[in-house]
Amino acid sequence: MDPEKSITVTRTIDAGAAEIFEVLSLPENHVAVDGSGFVRSVDHGDRITGTGQRFRMNMAGDHMGGEYQTDNHVTGYDDGKLLAWQTAPAGTEPKGWQWVWELEPHGPASTQVRLTYDWSNVTDPELLRKISFPLVTEEQLEDSLSNLAAAVS
Protein backbone atom coordinates (compact mmCIF):
# COMPACT_ATOMS: atom_id res chain seq x y z
CA MET A 1 0.00 0.00 0.00
CA ASP A 2 1.19 3.46 -0.88
CA PRO A 3 1.17 5.61 2.30
CA GLU A 4 0.29 8.66 0.18
CA LYS A 5 -2.77 6.85 -1.20
CA SER A 6 -4.05 5.14 1.93
CA ILE A 7 -5.15 6.01 5.44
CA THR A 8 -4.76 3.64 8.38
CA VAL A 9 -6.18 4.12 11.86
CA THR A 10 -5.67 1.89 14.88
CA ARG A 11 -7.47 1.51 18.17
CA THR A 12 -7.49 -0.99 21.00
CA ILE A 13 -11.05 -2.12 21.70
CA ASP A 14 -12.13 -3.80 24.93
CA ALA A 15 -13.57 -6.93 23.35
CA GLY A 16 -12.26 -10.22 22.08
CA ALA A 17 -11.23 -10.59 18.45
CA ALA A 18 -13.94 -13.23 17.84
CA GLU A 19 -16.65 -10.87 19.08
CA ILE A 20 -15.37 -8.00 16.92
CA PHE A 21 -15.03 -10.27 13.89
CA GLU A 22 -18.61 -11.45 14.43
CA VAL A 23 -19.79 -7.84 14.03
CA LEU A 24 -17.57 -7.02 11.04
CA SER A 25 -18.31 -10.19 9.09
CA LEU A 26 -22.05 -9.48 8.91
CA PRO A 27 -22.66 -6.77 6.27
CA GLU A 28 -25.90 -5.55 7.90
CA ASN A 29 -23.75 -4.31 10.82
CA HIS A 30 -21.79 -1.99 8.54
CA VAL A 31 -24.54 0.63 8.75
CA ALA A 32 -23.90 1.03 12.49
CA VAL A 33 -20.11 0.83 12.14
CA ASP A 34 -19.68 3.21 9.18
CA GLY A 35 -18.18 6.54 10.20
CA SER A 36 -18.43 8.17 6.76
CA GLY A 37 -22.20 8.51 6.70
CA PHE A 38 -22.38 6.99 3.20
CA VAL A 39 -23.72 3.52 4.14
CA ARG A 40 -27.53 3.41 4.34
CA SER A 41 -28.42 -0.31 4.40
CA VAL A 42 -27.45 -3.72 3.14
CA ASP A 43 -29.16 -4.69 -0.11
CA HIS A 44 -27.78 -8.21 -0.16
CA GLY A 45 -25.13 -9.74 2.02
CA ASP A 46 -24.73 -13.00 3.87
CA ARG A 47 -22.19 -13.39 6.65
CA ILE A 48 -18.70 -13.20 5.18
CA THR A 49 -17.03 -16.59 5.43
CA GLY A 50 -14.31 -16.42 2.80
CA THR A 51 -12.80 -14.68 -0.19
CA GLY A 52 -14.77 -14.51 -3.41
CA GLN A 53 -18.03 -13.49 -1.74
CA ARG A 54 -19.84 -10.29 -2.67
CA PHE A 55 -22.20 -8.10 -0.74
CA ARG A 56 -24.20 -5.11 -1.99
CA MET A 57 -24.76 -1.95 0.03
CA ASN A 58 -27.20 0.92 -0.43
CA MET A 59 -25.28 4.17 -0.18
CA ALA A 60 -25.76 7.93 -0.50
CA GLY A 61 -23.30 10.73 -1.15
CA ASP A 62 -22.90 13.90 -3.16
CA HIS A 63 -19.81 12.43 -4.86
CA MET A 64 -22.15 9.99 -6.67
CA GLY A 65 -25.06 12.39 -7.15
CA GLY A 66 -27.14 11.04 -4.27
CA GLU A 67 -28.25 7.44 -3.74
CA TYR A 68 -26.28 4.58 -5.28
CA GLN A 69 -25.26 0.97 -4.64
CA THR A 70 -21.88 -0.69 -4.28
CA ASP A 71 -20.77 -4.26 -4.79
CA ASN A 72 -18.07 -5.28 -2.36
CA HIS A 73 -15.79 -8.10 -3.47
CA VAL A 74 -14.21 -9.95 -0.53
CA THR A 75 -10.49 -10.25 -1.25
CA GLY A 76 -9.07 -11.03 2.17
CA TYR A 77 -10.35 -13.35 4.86
CA ASP A 78 -8.68 -14.94 7.87
CA ASP A 79 -11.25 -15.96 10.50
CA GLY A 80 -10.97 -13.69 13.53
CA LYS A 81 -8.03 -11.76 12.09
CA LEU A 82 -8.63 -10.19 8.67
CA LEU A 83 -11.44 -8.95 6.44
CA ALA A 84 -10.78 -7.04 3.21
CA TRP A 85 -12.91 -6.09 0.25
CA GLN A 86 -12.69 -4.02 -2.89
CA THR A 87 -15.61 -1.72 -3.61
CA ALA A 88 -17.16 -0.99 -7.00
CA PRO A 89 -20.29 0.70 -8.28
CA ALA A 90 -23.01 -2.00 -8.41
CA GLY A 91 -22.75 -4.26 -11.43
CA THR A 92 -19.13 -3.37 -12.19
CA GLU A 93 -15.74 -4.79 -11.33
CA PRO A 94 -13.62 -3.14 -8.58
CA LYS A 95 -11.92 0.07 -9.60
CA GLY A 96 -8.93 -0.09 -7.28
CA TRP A 97 -9.92 0.94 -3.77
CA GLN A 98 -10.24 -1.35 -0.81
CA TRP A 99 -11.07 -1.59 2.86
CA VAL A 100 -8.95 -3.75 5.17
CA TRP A 101 -9.81 -4.66 8.77
CA GLU A 102 -7.03 -6.36 10.77
CA LEU A 103 -7.51 -7.71 14.29
CA GLU A 104 -4.71 -8.51 16.72
CA PRO A 105 -5.82 -10.04 20.04
CA HIS A 106 -4.24 -8.64 23.19
CA GLY A 107 -5.71 -11.19 25.56
CA PRO A 108 -9.24 -12.57 25.74
CA ALA A 109 -10.98 -9.18 26.10
CA SER A 110 -8.78 -6.70 24.24
CA THR A 111 -8.06 -6.39 20.53
CA GLN A 112 -6.02 -3.97 18.49
CA VAL A 113 -8.09 -3.10 15.41
CA ARG A 114 -6.47 -1.57 12.35
CA LEU A 115 -8.65 -0.15 9.57
CA THR A 116 -7.09 0.82 6.26
CA TYR A 117 -8.75 2.67 3.41
CA ASP A 118 -6.51 2.25 0.36
CA TRP A 119 -7.05 3.81 -3.06
CA SER A 120 -3.52 3.26 -4.40
CA ASN A 121 -4.71 1.00 -7.23
CA VAL A 122 -7.24 3.47 -8.69
CA THR A 123 -5.94 4.21 -12.19
CA ASP A 124 -9.08 4.91 -14.26
CA PRO A 125 -8.69 8.52 -15.48
CA GLU A 126 -12.46 9.04 -15.76
CA LEU A 127 -13.00 7.86 -12.20
CA LEU A 128 -10.16 10.04 -10.93
CA ARG A 129 -11.77 13.06 -12.64
CA LYS A 130 -15.16 12.27 -11.11
CA ILE A 131 -14.08 11.36 -7.59
CA SER A 132 -11.50 13.17 -5.51
CA PHE A 133 -9.73 10.60 -3.33
CA PRO A 134 -9.74 10.16 -0.43
CA LEU A 135 -13.51 10.19 -0.10
CA VAL A 136 -13.27 9.22 3.56
CA THR A 137 -11.18 11.19 6.04
CA GLU A 138 -8.97 9.92 8.83
CA GLU A 139 -11.49 11.35 11.30
CA GLN A 140 -14.31 9.37 9.69
CA LEU A 141 -12.22 6.21 9.90
CA GLU A 142 -11.61 6.95 13.58
CA ASP A 143 -15.39 7.33 13.93
CA SER A 144 -15.79 3.87 12.41
CA LEU A 145 -13.50 2.44 15.11
CA SER A 146 -15.51 4.27 17.79
CA ASN A 147 -18.74 2.91 16.32
CA LEU A 148 -17.27 -0.59 16.28
CA ALA A 149 -16.24 -0.24 19.93
CA ALA A 150 -19.78 0.83 20.81
CA ALA A 151 -21.26 -2.08 18.85
CA VAL A 152 -19.32 -4.64 20.91
CA SER A 153 -19.62 -2.94 24.30
Number of C-alpha atoms within 10 A of each C-alpha: 12 10 10 9 15 18 19 16 18 16 15 16 23 18 19 20 24 17 15 23 21 15 18 21 21 16 21 20 16 20 19 17 23 20 22 18 16 19 21 18 18 20 15 13 17 14 14 20 14 15 15 13 15 19 22 22 25 18 19 17 14 8 11 13 8 10 14 16 20 22 23 25 20 22 17 18 20 14 16 19 16 18 24 21 23 23 23 19 16 16 10 10 13 19 16 15 20 23 21 19 21 21 25 16 18 15 11 11 13 16 22 17 22 18 21 19 24 23 23 16 14 16 12 10 9 8 12 11 9 10 12 9 17 14 13 14 14 17 12 16 23 19 18 21 23 16 18 22 18 13 15 15 11
